[in-house]
Amino acid sequence: MFYYVAGGHIIKGMKYFPCAKINLGLNVVAKRADGYHDLETVFYPVGIYDELDVRISDVPGCHLDIEGVDYLCPSPNNLVVKAYELLSSHYALPGIDVTLAKHIPTQAGMGGGSSDGAYMIRAVNEVCSLGMSTDQMQQYASQLGADCPFFITSQPAYAEGIGDKLSPINFSEQSYPLEHHNLILIKPDVAVSTREAYSDITPHSASHNCREVVESMPISEWRGLLTNDFEDSIFVKLPILKAVKDAMYASGATYASMSGSGSTIYGLFPDTINQHDLLTQSNISQYANKYFFQFITQEAEDRH
């Protein structure tokens, strides 16, 4: 909690850091009667963060300022504002001013918007002393988006249903928490429509359940077993994504995949590989120097 003086008044507020996520495997297993799809995936938080500055205001409603991007959906459609409006229909809330500084890439399959909305629920709960439990916050978050409940705790989780049914993950000794590996993420300047991505999917049971792979197998055995069903169709439409994934493996990745329905490609690299060499002498250097690139060490992940 922090306090600052504005116009002679002491203002109560807090700062939060919504994190990104990647999917360790993503299998679309069935289409539901309501038009949505059932899936199986492992959500894993990663150390790329937006900044959410939340302050109590004398002016009713939620007022959102966004920094760091040229365009984001209009404030009334932003999940930060929707989170406030959802809670305000159940609680008597004060006015709130929010400044959102974006660092997580948009349309990247990394859950940036969902994370912002979920962290707004956490923020309002704390700043306004609502006393909601984790379960209550997750129930509200599920009304914002399928992967929003995950970000209420931002802990690794196995997700079922439309992504809202969560259970803890017990990593194997060889993979927890991504043992002896660093994470590299590259997002080319292309966007993937989630609606279009699902329209090209034929649901089917996974040959290998992603939870079982992550919990029982070392990372060195994930390739070919831990799959993302969206890759086949999206790589045809956007071959740059396949090129980046292939470059990850050619540069020494133990495992590489697309996150969500794209368009971020991530690779898990042994922590013995030098970042400078990857940026200057490997197959991914041409992409790392051109597109969004993030190198996250295991030490940084341990601080998450």
C-alpha positions in Angstrom: 0.0 0.0 0.0 1.2 3.5 -0.7 -0.1 7.0 0.0 0.7 10.2 -1.8 -0.5 13.8 -1.7 -2.5 15.3 -4.5 -4.3 18.6 -4.3 -3.8 18.6 -0.6 -5.4 15.2 -0.1 -3.8 11.9 0.9 -4.5 9.3 -1.8 -4.5 5.6 -1.1 -3.2 3.2 -3.8 -1.1 0.3 -4.8 1.1 -0.9 -7.7 0.8 -4.4 -9.2 2.8 -6.2 -11.8 0.6 -8.5 -14.0 2.8 -11.2 -15.4 2.7 -13.0 -18.7 2.3 -16.8 -19.3 3.2 -19.4 -21.7 1.4 -22.7 -22.5 3.3 -25.9 -22.0 1.3 -27.9 -24.5 -2.1 -27.0 -25.7 -4.6 -29.5 -26.9 -8.1 -28.8 -28.1 -10.1 -31.9 -27.2 -13.7 -31.1 -27.9 -16.2 -28.5 -29.2 -18.9 -27.7 -26.8 -22.6 -27.1 -27.4 -22.2 -23.4 -26.5 -19.7 -23.0 -29.3 -16.6 -22.8 -27.1 -13.9 -25.5 -27.0 -12.6 -27.7 -24.2 -8.9 -27.8 -24.0 -6.0 -29.2 -22.0 -2.9 -27.1 -21.2 -0.4 -26.2 -18.6 -0.2 -22.5 -17.8 3.2 -21.3 -16.7 4.0 -17.8 -15.5 6.9 -15.9 -17.0 8.8 -12.8 -15.9 7.5 -10.2 -18.3 5.3 -7.7 -16.5 2.9 -4.9 -17.1 2.6 -2.2 -14.4 -0.8 -1.5 -12.9 -1.0 1.6 -10.7 -4.3 1.7 -8.8 -5.4 4.8 -6.8 -8.6 5.6 -4.9 -10.3 8.7 -6.5 -13.0 11.1 -5.5 -14.5 10.8 -9.0 -16.9 7.9 -9.4 -16.1 5.1 -11.8 -12.9 3.7 -13.2 -10.6 6.0 -15.2 -7.9 4.2 -17.2 -4.7 5.7 -18.7 -2.6 3.4 -20.9 1.1 3.8 -21.6 3.6 1.9 -23.7 1.5 1.0 -26.8 0.2 3.0 -29.7 -3.1 1.3 -29.7 -5.1 -0.9 -27.3 -8.8 -1.6 -27.1 -10.8 1.5 -26.0 -11.1 1.9 -22.2 -14.7 0.6 -22.0 -13.7 -2.7 -23.6 -10.4 -3.0 -21.6 -10.5 -5.9 -19.1 -9.2 -3.6 -16.4 -12.3 -1.4 -16.7 -14.5 -4.5 -17.1 -13.1 -5.9 -13.9 -14.0 -2.8 -12.0 -17.5 -2.7 -13.5 -18.0 -6.3 -12.7 -17.1 -5.9 -9.0 -19.0 -2.6 -8.8 -22.2 -4.5 -9.6 -21.7 -6.5 -6.4 -19.9 -4.1 -4.1 -20.1 -0.3 -3.4 -16.8 0.8 -4.8 -15.1 4.2 -4.7 -13.9 5.8 -7.8 -10.5 4.4 -9.0 -7.8 5.9 -11.2 -5.6 3.4 -13.0 -2.4 3.8 -15.0 -1.5 0.7 -17.0 2.0 0.6 -18.5 2.2 -2.2 -21.1 5.3 -4.3 -21.5 3.7 -7.7 -22.4 3.2 -7.8 -26.1 -0.3 -7.8 -27.4 -1.8 -10.5 -29.6 1.0 -12.7 -28.5 -0.6 -15.7 -26.8 0.9 -14.6 -23.5 -2.3 -13.5 -21.7 -1.4 -9.9 -21.2 -4.9 -8.5 -21.3 -6.2 -11.4 -19.2 -3.5 -10.8 -16.6 -4.3 -7.1 -16.4 -8.0 -7.8 -15.8 -7.3 -10.5 -13.2 -4.7 -8.3 -11.3 -7.3 -5.5 -11.3 -9.6 -7.8 -9.4 -6.8 -8.5 -7.0 -6.1 -4.7 -6.7 -9.7 -3.7 -6.0 -10.0 -6.5 -3.5 -7.0 -5.2 -1.6 -7.3 -1.4 -2.0 -11.0 -1.5 -1.2 -10.6 -4.1 1.6 -13.3 -6.3 0.1 -12.0 -9.5 1.8 -12.6 -11.8 -1.2 -11.0 -15.2 -1.1 -8.9 -16.6 -3.9 -11.9 -18.8 -5.0 -14.2 -15.8 -5.1 -11.7 -13.7 -7.1 -11.3 -16.6 -9.6 -15.1 -16.9 -10.0 -15.2 -13.2 -10.9 -12.2 -13.6 -13.1 -13.8 -16.4 -15.1 -16.5 -13.9 -16.2 -13.8 -11.8 -17.8 -12.0 -14.5 -19.8 -11.2 -18.1 -19.9 -7.6 -17.8 -18.8 -8.2 -14.9 -16.3 -8.6 -17.2 -13.2 -5.0 -18.4 -13.6 -3.7 -14.9 -13.1 -5.4 -14.6 -9.7 -2.6 -16.7 -8.2 -0.1 -16.8 -11.2 1.1 -20.2 -10.1 1.8 -23.1 -12.6 -1.5 -24.9 -13.2 -3.1 -27.5 -15.4 -6.2 -26.1 -17.1 -9.2 -27.9 -18.5 -12.6 -26.8 -19.7 -12.3 -23.6 -21.6 -9.1 -22.9 -19.6 -10.9 -21.9 -16.4 -10.8 -25.2 -14.5 -7.4 -25.2 -12.7 -5.4 -27.7 -10.7 -1.9 -27.5 -9.3 1.0 -29.0 -11.3 3.6 -31.3 -9.7 6.7 -31.0 -11.9 9.1 -33.8 -12.1 12.5 -33.3 -10.6 14.0 -32.9 -14.0 11.6 -30.1 -15.1 10.8 -28.1 -12.0 10.9 -25.2 -12.3 12.2 -25.6 -15.8 15.4 -27.0 -14.2 18.7 -25.8 -15.6 17.1 -24.0 -18.5 16.6 -20.4 -19.5 13.6 -19.1 -21.5 13.8 -17.2 -24.8 10.7 -15.6 -26.3 10.4 -14.1 -29.8 7.3 -12.5 -31.2 7.4 -11.7 -34.8 5.3 -8.7 -36.0 2.3 -10.8 -37.0 -1.0 -11.2 -35.2 -3.3 -14.3 -34.9 -7.0 -14.0 -34.4 -8.1 -16.4 -31.7 -11.5 -16.8 -33.5 -9.8 -17.7 -36.7 -7.3 -20.0 -35.0 -10.1 -22.1 -33.5 -12.0 -22.2 -36.8 -9.2 -24.2 -38.3 -9.0 -26.7 -35.5 -10.5 -30.2 -35.5 -10.8 -31.2 -31.9 -9.3 -34.6 -30.9 -8.0 -36.4 -27.9 -4.3 -35.7 -27.3 -1.9 -38.6 -27.9 0.0 -37.5 -24.8 -1.7 -35.5 -22.0 0.3 -32.4 -21.4 0.0 -32.7 -17.6 1.4 -36.2 -17.7 4.3 -35.1 -19.9 5.2 -32.1 -17.7 4.8 -34.0 -14.5 6.6 -37.2 -15.4 9.2 -36.5 -18.1 12.4 -34.5 -18.2 12.4 -31.5 -20.6 14.8 -33.4 -22.9 11.9 -35.7 -23.8 9.2 -33.1 -24.3 9.8 -32.6 -28.0 7.2 -34.5 -30.1 5.1 -35.3 -27.0 4.2 -31.9 -25.7 2.3 -30.3 -28.6 0.3 -27.2 -29.5 -2.6 -28.1 -31.7 -2.7 -24.6 -33.2 0.7 -24.9 -34.8 -0.2 -27.0 -37.8 -2.7 -24.6 -39.3 -1.2 -21.3 -38.1 2.3 -22.2 -39.3 0.8 -22.7 -42.8 -0.7 -19.2 -42.8 2.2 -17.6 -41.0 5.4 -19.4 -42.0 7.6 -16.9 -40.1 6.4 -18.6 -36.9 7.6 -22.0 -38.0 10.9 -20.5 -39.1 11.4 -19.1 -35.7 10.6 -22.4 -34.0 12.9 -24.2 -36.3 15.6 -21.7 -35.6 15.2 -22.2 -31.9 15.9 -25.9 -32.2 18.8 -25.3 -34.6 20.3 -22.9 -32.0 20.2 -25.5 -29.3 16.8 -25.3 -27.7 15.8 -28.4 -25.7 12.2 -27.7 -26.3 10.4 -25.0 -28.4 6.7 -24.2 -29.0 4.2 -21.6 -29.9 2.4 -20.1 -26.9 -1.4 -20.1 -27.0 -2.8 -19.4 -30.5 0.3 -17.3 -31.2 2.2 -15.4 -32.1 5.0 -15.8 -29.6 7.4 -18.7 -30.0 9.4 -19.7 -27.0 12.4 -22.0 -26.4 13.9 -23.6 -23.4 17.7 -23.5 -23.6 20.2 -25.1 -21.4 21.6 -22.6 -19.0 25.1 -23.3 -20.2 24.3 -21.5 -23.5 25.6 -17.9 -23.6 23.1 -15.2 -24.4 25.6 -13.2 -26.4 26.3 -16.1 -28.6 22.6 -16.7 -29.2 22.2 -13.1 -30.2 25.2 -12.9 -32.5 26.1 -16.4 -33.7 23.0 -18.6 -33.7 20.1 -19.2 -36.1 17.8 -17.1 -34.0 20.0 -13.9 -34.1 18.2 -12.7 -37.3 14.9 -12.8 -35.5 16.1 -11.7 -32.0 17.5 -8.5 -33.4 14.4 -7.7 -35.5 11.4 -8.7 -33.4 10.3 -8.6 -29.7 12.9 -10.7 -27.9 13.2 -11.6 -24.2 15.9 -13.7 -22.5 14.8 -14.8 -19.1 17.2 -16.6 -16.8 16.3 -19.3 -14.3 17.4 -16.9 -11.5 14.9 -14.3 -12.7 12.2 -17.0 -12.8 13.0 -18.0 -9.3 12.2 -14.5 -8.2 8.8 -14.5 -9.8 
